[in-house]
């Protein structure tokens, strides 16, 4: 079911579709991604105990998901007068989200790199811990 919805959603997107939204639709998508969604997520993590760096990553990346695609398709099929316009806004926002988040994931992940994975594996995965001998048996 999920795959079918993604295929239908993707099939409806095209350069012409994305161009039909106009600059106000793109402005809405940008504001949704850099203001509305991050503020809502930031408020939800205020007393979470996460560091500022962890909160910033959550504000930028998560949570997001498949529900936006389903809601967009439901609105499109609902027959409401503004259904097509709302679907266009959802489509542009989802497309922009995919481009923005997919192009920044490595940069943000590198910000969390404390060097342990680049210089040597963590102690739990070292060759020493993966090998054993008869002396290790009880």
C-alpha positions, 0 to 999 in steps of 0.5 A: 500500500505504501509503495503504491501511494508513493508511486502514484504521488511520484507519478503526479509530480512533474516540472510543469506541476512544480511550476504551476505553484508559482512563487507564493507556493514555493514561499509557503514550502520554504516557510513550512520547512524552515519556520513552521515545522522546526518551531513545532519540533523545537518546542516539543524538545524543550525539556527533552535533555538533548544537547543543543546540537542534537535538538538542532538535528531533530529540528532539521531532520525529524520527524517527517514521513509518509503521512504527508504523501497520504494526506496530499493524495486524500485531499486531492481525491476528496473533491473539495474546491481547493483540493488541487491547490492544497495538493500542489502545495503539499507536493512542492513542500515534500519535493523541497523537503526531499531535496533539502534534507537529502543534500544536508544529511552528510554535512549534519552527520559529520557534525556529530562525528567525534572521530572514533569512527574515522581513526579506529572502530569503537572498542566493542567492534575492535578485532581484539573483542571479536576474536577469542581463544580457549582461554576465554572459556569458563 
